[in-house]
Amino acid sequence: MTTQQTPAPTTAESAWIRRYHPAVADAPRLICFPHAGGSASFYFPVAKELTPGIDVLVVQYPGRQERRREPLVDNVPELADRAFEELRHYADRPLYLFGHSMGATVAFEIARRFTAAGLPAPARLFASARRAPSRTRAERIHTRDDEGVIRELRKLSGTDDRVLGNEEIMRLALPAIRNDYKAVETYRAERGVTVDCPITVLTGDTDPNTTLDEAHAWAEHTTADCEVRSFPGGHFYLADRQREVLDTITARITGAAAVRG
């Protein structure tokens, strides 16, 4: 799970959905949601490792990579509404959602929309590097100047220093990064808002954006079970803990499949 992996040519299911590798028939589906400023290619290593036994689909938000000419969406509810209209067609088999950082918030809202539409709830939500939806902080990173946003990226260590030092690349990336920070920083969910699926919370033990208490608070947002797994590392702990993270995902998905069988 690094941003430096060069993806293979993508297969576009729609403008919103990428499938990097084919899966076996009737494989359970894992839908992945990128972090703030992120794009679908972030999850190419996940697709490479988990397929063909798991059908990995990745959401591509507007305004980045091949969708860079499309308008950005600066709020989570609209982003979730639009993505859900594409994803609702994939509920014909067990569906799992994985989101990192802002992606966890989007995945949570997507799970709510499945239930609201009378469709089967996802089999499990994997919420990575994000505090519970009702736990907010007075963050205004999206209002900072460019240097202020870049300082935040350096603090989180989610962007390669070669990229941060390349003015042309950063000039292209900053609008999407700032937009996504606005979306997640202005998002609000009431205490007691829940999804009807179990939640696995994954977090880095030194993540400045998510305390252990904020991670455990996800239990307030599900009618099912909630577990918290902590890994050594910061906000992008999964860059160094890819194997452990993927083993956790695989165990939860294959374990559920065995129970259904």
Solvent accessible surface area in square Angstrom, and as a share of the most:
residue,aa,sasa,rsa
1,M,1,0.01
2,T,52,0.30
3,T,65,0.38
4,Q,90,0.40
5,Q,73,0.32
6,T,111,0.64
7,P,49,0.31
8,A,38,0.30
9,P,128,0.80
10,T,63,0.37
11,T,76,0.44
12,A,63,0.49
13,E,65,0.29
14,S,34,0.22
15,A,50,0.39
16,W,16,0.05
17,I,2,0.01
18,R,7,0.03
19,R,43,0.16
20,Y,15,0.06
21,H,45,0.20
22,P,110,0.69
23,A,30,0.23
24,V,80,0.46
25,A,93,0.72
26,D,117,0.61
27,A,3,0.03
28,P,23,0.14
29,R,20,0.07
30,L,0,0.00
31,I,0,0.00
32,C,0,0.00
33,F,0,0.00
34,P,0,0.00
35,H,19,0.08
36,A,17,0.13
37,G,27,0.26
38,G,6,0.06
39,S,19,0.12
40,A,0,0.00
41,S,19,0.12
42,F,7,0.03
43,Y,1,0.00
44,F,12,0.05
45,P,9,0.06
46,V,1,0.01
47,A,0,0.00
48,K,113,0.48
49,E,81,0.36
50,L,15,0.07
51,T,18,0.10
52,P,78,0.49
53,G,43,0.42
54,I,7,0.04
55,D,3,0.02
56,V,0,0.00
57,L,0,0.00
58,V,0,0.00
59,V,1,0.00
60,Q,1,0.00
61,Y,1,0.01
62,P,1,0.01
63,G,13,0.12
64,R,17,0.06
65,Q,76,0.34
66,E,97,0.44
67,R,10,0.04
68,R,153,0.56
69,R,211,0.77
70,E,59,0.27
71,P,111,0.70
72,L,60,0.30
73,V,9,0.05
74,D,54,0.28
75,N,47,0.24
76,V,0,0.00
77,P,61,0.39
78,E,74,0.33
79,L,5,0.02
80,A,0,0.00
81,D,69,0.36
82,R,95,0.34
83,A,0,0.00
84,F,11,0.04
85,E,91,0.41
86,E,52,0.23
87,L,0,0.00
88,R,80,0.29
89,H,134,0.60
90,Y,29,0.11
91,A,22,0.17
92,D,108,0.56
93,R,58,0.21
94,P,45,0.28
95,L,8,0.04
96,Y,1,0.00
97,L,0,0.00
98,F,1,0.01
99,G,0,0.00
100,H,0,0.00
101,S,11,0.07
102,M,1,0.01
103,G,0,0.00
104,A,0,0.00
105,T,3,0.02
106,V,0,0.00
107,A,0,0.00
108,F,0,0.00
109,E,7,0.03
110,I,0,0.00
111,A,1,0.01
112,R,86,0.32
113,R,44,0.16
114,F,0,0.00
115,T,58,0.34
116,A,92,0.71
117,A,43,0.33
118,G,68,0.66
119,L,51,0.26
120,P,91,0.57
121,A,37,0.29
122,P,4,0.03
123,A,32,0.25
124,R,45,0.16
125,L,0,0.00
126,F,0,0.00
127,A,0,0.00
128,S,0,0.00
129,A,1,0.00
130,R,28,0.10
131,R,6,0.02
132,A,1,0.01
133,P,9,0.06
134,S,15,0.10
135,R,55,0.20
136,T,66,0.39
137,R,75,0.27
138,A,108,0.84
139,E,37,0.17
140,R,143,0.52
141,I,8,0.04
142,H,22,0.10
143,T,77,0.45
144,R,95,0.35
145,D,98,0.51
146,D,73,0.38
147,E,102,0.46
148,G,0,0.00
149,V,0,0.00
150,I,15,0.07
151,R,144,0.53
152,E,6,0.03
153,L,15,0.08
154,R,120,0.44
155,K,118,0.50
156,L,13,0.07
157,S,87,0.56
158,G,15,0.14
159,T,34,0.20
160,D,37,0.19
161,D,106,0.55
162,R,178,0.65
163,V,36,0.21
164,L,9,0.05
165,G,63,0.61
166,N,58,0.30
167,E,135,0.61
168,E,110,0.49
169,I,76,0.39
170,M,5,0.02
171,R,144,0.52
172,L,137,0.68
173,A,33,0.26
174,L,13,0.06
175,P,74,0.47
176,A,10,0.08
177,I,13,0.06
178,R,62,0.23
179,N,18,0.09
180,D,2,0.01
181,Y,18,0.07
182,K,79,0.34
183,A,1,0.01
184,V,10,0.06
185,E,12,0.06
186,T,63,0.37
187,Y,18,0.07
188,R,143,0.52
189,A,15,0.12
190,E,129,0.58
191,R,154,0.56
192,G,54,0.52
193,V,31,0.18
194,T,50,0.29
195,V,3,0.02
196,D,69,0.36
197,C,1,0.01
198,P,31,0.19
199,I,0,0.00
200,T,0,0.00
201,V,0,0.00
202,L,0,0.00
203,T,3,0.02
204,G,2,0.02
205,D,89,0.46
206,T,97,0.57
207,D,10,0.05
208,P,60,0.38
209,N,16,0.08
210,T,6,0.03
211,T,68,0.40
212,L,98,0.49
213,D,118,0.61
214,E,27,0.12
215,A,0,0.00
216,H,97,0.44
217,A,7,0.06
218,W,1,0.00
219,A,56,0.43
220,E,74,0.33
221,H,0,0.00
222,T,14,0.08
223,T,94,0.54
224,A,46,0.36
225,D,111,0.58
226,C,38,0.23
227,E,51,0.23
228,V,33,0.19
229,R,87,0.32
230,S,57,0.37
231,F,8,0.03
232,P,69,0.43
233,G,27,0.26
234,G,25,0.24
235,H,6,0.03
236,F,28,0.12
237,Y,3,0.01
238,L,0,0.00
239,A,42,0.33
240,D,125,0.65
241,R,78,0.28
242,Q,43,0.19
243,R,121,0.44
244,E,66,0.30
245,V,0,0.00
246,L,0,0.00
247,D,73,0.38
248,T,6,0.04
249,I,1,0.00
250,T,45,0.26
251,A,50,0.39
252,R,58,0.21
253,I,0,0.00
254,T,71,0.41
255,G,36,0.35
256,A,32,0.25
257,A,39,0.30
258,A,78,0.60
259,V,130,0.75
260,R,125,0.46
261,G,100,0.96
